[in-house]
């Protein structure tokens, strides 16, 4: 029996690299394709990639982009591009991977979501809609695939110190930090450790995990 296998889409990002490192340290075989290797919006390309790769024990749906703009100024291209990568891409990859998980009747799909799905920030209608859709997708997959022994969960990492957030104006960063009762952000490595722990819980599926200290009112 060989090592367990994890696939991580959007493999060039800081979080993907941290996840890859955390699982590799534990002896997993890691496949983390970037955009050049795997265009998650291309259904045929996705199917070819998964057909040529080993069957994953864990698929981390991490590929995502942003194209922020106020809705009145947002172009259809900006809307479509974000939905294509963040939501369509997640569906295509989850579909291809889960088909291959059916034979061993085991596997785990983890989607990387965003707090934007719950907060609906101004200027991120496309991103918020895509990430909210991701939660619905994960919960539907959990219901459909649970009888086959396959899990699906969604993790909202929260604000992290990454290349993506380093360009954010300092006043925006400070405002976000004030919303965190612990007064700090997670690092990608800390989020990666949560994914390792989550994968070790075989009875958990269909759940959404927010990994920061922002407190939202019950709705």
Secondary structure, DSSP 4 states (H G I P E B T S, - for coil): ----EEEESSTTSHHHHHHHHHHHTTT-EEE---TTT--TT-HHHHHHHHHHSPPPSEEEE-------B-TTT--HHHHHHHHIIIIIHHHHHHHHHHHHHHHHT-EEEEEE--THHHH--TTBHHHHHHHHHHHHHHHHHHHHHHTTTEEEEEEE--SB-SHHHHTS-HHHHHHHHHT-TTS-PBPHHHHHHHHHHHHT-TT--S-EEE-SS--PPP-
